[in-house]
């Protein structure tokens, strides 16, 4: 099937990459239907490969991979109609995600150019989904049904296959992120009271409950490449969901909001750049960008192009493992246009710091 957005998307990203490699990070938009590029989910460390979810002409989700050399590639399915690319190795060679098999069942996949799309199986049930991959592409994590139909966090390698990581005493769990070396897995698991709790797993220590911010539940969304910083969302003592940053030394830290009540942290890089969503003073959800140096800021403060009338950030951008690049989408309301952007994160951080320090 030929996708109508392919040439437009490739041309836009070539422009963005070329300008981002210069002095100023770039952002632009082209004529794309709002549903064509649905979400960007991964970017390589050199910024020259991205993966994500697009819509075909029938509105079905399809996994795609883009490179500066080859443009957009449809990764296909496992025999069904839909697929999603949800993770990317550091060099951009390995893609993981979920695709329908010929029976319409969602199955975790691992894709390479040499082997194509590989079904990683389940834990005895019917469905699975790959949600993260190590830097070298050798370790895949996600969620799969066991033989009782319960969703369970898994860690997969070619040598050991799919391993059930267990729970915190309850019935269900889900692995959402993995460190660069594949040794640390994070996600959410039920405790013995059935409460969802953020976890950090290693082979030596097993599954560790990371606690909450005073409430009843928490969820770890991502882990830094070294496995030392975990980010996610947790309920505080007032029942609000708040973005958190966790380390073994400091425990769980509330990252705050943009003036509103709630926030969620979703991705973190090697330089501890965190991106997520937070409510502003009007209760509107905004994309945020956090670093130890600059604190929490609206991502739109970092580049003048985000301030164009009628332009809105669409979701949370992907960030490369080394923290060098942010890739995401914006939407131009008046013209119903979608654009994919690539920004140099260190330059963006500098712009935000300068904006903060300006009298």
Secondary structure, DSSP 8 states (H G I E B T S, - for coil): ---TTHHHHHHHHHHHHHHHTSSS-----B---TTTEEEEEEE-TTSSEEEEEEE-TTS-EEEEEEETTTEEEE---BEEEEEEEEEE-TTS--EEEEEEETTS-EEEEEEETTTEEEE---BEEEEEEEEEE-TTS--EEEEEEETTS-EEEEEEETTTEEEE---BEEEEEEEEEE-TTS--EEEEEEETTS-EEEEEEETTTEEEE---BEEEEEEEEEE-TTS--EEEEEEETTS-EEEEEEETTTEEEE---BEEEEEEEEEE-TT--EEEEEEETTS-EEEEEEETTTEEEEGGGG-GGGGSTTEEEEEEEEE-TTS-EEEEEEEETTTTEEEEEEEEHHHHHHHHHHHHH--
